Amino acid sequence: MNTDYHKYIPEKAIPFIQFLIDTHNFTLKIVNQRQTKHGDFRKLPNGRFQITVNNNLNPYQFLLTLVHEIAHHVTHQKFGIVQAHGKEWKTVFQHLMLPFLRPDIYPKEMLPFLANYLKNPKASTDTDANLSLILRGNIAEKGKKFMFEIPLDSFFEFNKTIYKKGNKRRTRFECLNMSNHKIYLFNQNVEIKLATNNKNETS
């Protein structure tokens, strides 16, 4: 039995997850943080299936990400090749998450946000700003801030590029890339680092 994942998820979730691992026969690999994704599912050249999850996630993020990826695997088993986050995956994901929507696994203040997200789950939980924030306890990584926290016209760094925060458009902020002078939209829950200067600005 692979117990490497035990320390990454809430204790009461372990029996459910072990059942899913045993039933659906895949390898779970815990990997270093990736900027573009929290986890993934793939078929390896040897024919086995592998799920990876980032090691920097807190237990609530880790569990949701793991079940998200298990849902990809189960969807593949049941339906073959279908749209990655289409109706088949949504239905499977909703079904697999139900046993975890308990106050002894997820804090009760998180449950309404999870239930709302699961009505129509998206490819990434980060697109649901309210859920993303509460999963992280409304606390950004050390040395970083959330986009919604910084003042208008602030310069900030994201992926080694300097941006200037602009106006809010519905749920996202228009931000000016100081290198190419193009506007990019940032979700309010994106974690950024305030820039000490706009060193990437061009004349």
Secondary structure, DSSP 8 states (H G I E B T S, - for coil): ---TTGGGS-GGGHHHHHHHHHHHT-EEEEE---SS-SEEEEE-TTS-EEEEEETTS-HHHHHHHHHHHHHHHHHHHHHSS--TTSHHHHHHHHHHHGGG-STTTS-TTTHHHHHHHHTS--S-GGGSHHHHHHHTTT---TT-EEGGGS-TT-EEEETTEEEEEEEEETTEEEEEETTT--EEEEETT-EEEE-SS-TT---
